[in-house]
Amino acid sequence: MPDDATRDPSPPEETGSAAGPDRDETATTKKEQILSLFAAGIREVEDIAMLTGVRPSYVASVLQEADLRTDYFDLYTSTSRPMNVYSKFFAGRLGFKDVETARRSVALIDRLYERFEQVADRAGQHHALVMALTMYNRARWTGKTAEADVYRRWLLEHLGGVDARRLDEGGD
């Protein structure tokens, strides 16, 4: 089972028709449909998603797995594929399985963020913020509120000009 840093919480792949003993032998899976559409020249993730009735994240994951498209990234695409030169520092090292895993992950993000700050690497700091936000959203949207809160608190501390008390009170 993949670690929760790369797990896509979107619904599992669906088949083109009902599965089971009465399944039509010519029915294709969503994955097969995606690969077929790509082979036919449809290259836009959002177009393939619309035609197959799946989320763009699933389309991108199928295409990435087949090494057909590696330039699409969103909340649910795997963080193990490099998005930029900073990805390698985070790949396979973040999670939210439990609060302790989230804390260790935030500690790594914090160390890297501080290292990037020391050398005035704003792009590196930005990537650290993006990784924290990604993990926060993945955790909260899978019902792991305590784990998400670990990421939320770190983000609030690092978003300049944001008063965390005002946010907790409902202010801007």
C-alpha positions in Angstrom: 0.0 0.0 0.0 1.5 3.4 -0.9 2.3 5.8 1.9 -0.3 8.5 2.6 1.9 11.2 1.1 1.2 9.8 -2.4 -2.1 8.1 -1.8 -5.0 9.5 -4.0 -8.1 9.6 -1.8 -10.3 10.0 -4.9 -12.6 7.1 -5.8 -11.0 3.9 -7.2 -11.0 3.2 -10.9 -14.3 2.3 -12.3 -14.9 -0.1 -15.2 -16.7 0.8 -18.3 -19.6 -1.6 -17.4 -20.6 -3.6 -14.4 -18.0 -6.0 -13.2 -18.7 -9.6 -12.6 -19.4 -12.8 -14.4 -21.9 -11.2 -16.8 -19.5 -8.4 -17.8 -19.2 -7.8 -21.5 -15.8 -9.0 -22.7 -15.4 -5.9 -24.8 -15.9 -3.5 -21.9 -12.9 -1.4 -21.1 -11.7 0.0 -17.8 -11.4 3.8 -17.3 -7.6 3.3 -17.4 -7.8 1.6 -20.8 -10.1 4.4 -22.0 -7.6 7.0 -20.8 -4.7 5.3 -22.5 -6.7 4.8 -25.7 -7.7 8.5 -25.9 -4.1 9.6 -25.3 -2.9 7.3 -28.1 -5.6 8.7 -30.3 -4.1 12.2 -29.9 -6.1 13.7 -27.1 -3.4 15.2 -24.9 -5.1 17.5 -22.5 -5.7 16.0 -19.0 -9.0 17.9 -18.5 -10.3 16.7 -21.9 -9.6 13.1 -21.2 -11.2 13.5 -17.7 -14.3 14.9 -19.2 -14.6 12.2 -21.8 -14.0 9.4 -19.4 -15.9 10.8 -16.4 -13.0 10.7 -14.0 -11.1 13.3 -12.1 -8.1 15.0 -13.7 -5.9 13.6 -10.9 -6.7 10.1 -11.9 -6.0 10.8 -15.6 -2.7 12.3 -14.7 -1.8 9.4 -12.5 -2.6 6.9 -15.2 -0.5 8.8 -17.8 2.3 9.3 -15.3 2.3 5.6 -14.5 2.6 4.8 -18.2 5.4 7.4 -18.6 3.2 9.3 -21.2 2.8 12.6 -19.3 5.0 13.8 -16.4 4.3 17.5 -16.5 0.9 17.6 -14.6 0.7 18.1 -10.9 -2.2 18.7 -8.5 -3.2 17.8 -5.0 -3.5 14.1 -5.6 -0.8 13.3 -8.1 2.1 11.5 -6.6 4.8 13.6 -4.9 7.3 10.9 -5.8 7.6 12.3 -9.4 9.8 15.4 -9.6 7.9 18.6 -10.1 11.1 20.7 -9.9 14.6 20.6 -8.4 13.2 20.8 -4.8 10.9 17.7 -5.1 13.7 15.3 -4.4 14.1 16.7 -0.8 10.4 15.8 0.0 9.7 12.7 -2.2 8.5 9.7 -0.1 9.3 11.5 3.2 6.0 13.1 4.2 2.9 11.6 5.6 -0.1 11.9 7.9 -0.7 8.3 9.0 -0.8 9.5 12.6 0.0 12.7 14.5 3.6 11.6 15.1 4.2 11.0 11.4 2.7 14.5 10.7 5.0 16.0 13.3 8.1 14.3 11.8 7.0 15.5 8.4 6.6 19.1 9.5 10.0 18.9 11.2 11.5 18.0 7.8 9.6 20.7 6.0 10.7 23.2 8.7 14.4 22.2 8.4 14.3 22.5 4.6 12.4 25.8 4.8 15.0 27.3 7.2 17.9 26.0 5.0 16.3 27.6 1.9 15.9 30.8 3.9 19.6 30.9 5.0 20.6 30.9 1.3 17.8 33.3 0.2 16.2 30.6 -2.0 12.7 31.8 -2.2 11.7 29.2 -4.7 12.8 26.5 -2.2 10.8 28.1 0.6 7.8 28.3 -1.7 8.1 24.6 -2.5 8.2 23.8 1.3 5.1 25.9 1.8 3.4 24.1 -1.1 4.3 20.7 0.3 2.9 21.7 3.8 -0.3 22.9 2.2 -0.6 19.8 0.1 -0.2 17.5 3.1 -2.6 19.7 5.1 -5.3 19.3 2.5 -4.7 15.6 2.0 -5.0 15.0 5.7 -8.1 17.1 6.3 -10.0 15.8 3.2 -9.5 12.3 4.4 -10.8 13.1 7.8 -7.5 13.2 9.7 -8.2 16.5 11.5 -5.6 16.1 14.2 -2.9 15.3 11.7 -4.0 18.2 9.4 -3.8 20.6 12.3 -0.1 19.8 12.7 0.4 21.1 9.1 -2.1 24.0 9.6 -0.2 25.4 12.6 3.1 25.3 10.8 1.6 27.0 7.8 0.2 29.8 10.0 3.5 30.3 11.6 5.2 30.7 8.3 2.7 32.8 6.3 4.1 36.3 6.9 1.6 38.9 8.0 -1.0 36.4 9.1 -2.1 36.7 12.7 -3.2 33.1 13.6 -5.3 34.4 16.5 -7.4 36.5 14.1 -7.9 33.5 11.8 -9.1 31.4 14.7 -11.5 34.1 15.6 -12.9 34.3 12.1 -11.1 37.5 11.1 -9.1 38.2 7.9 
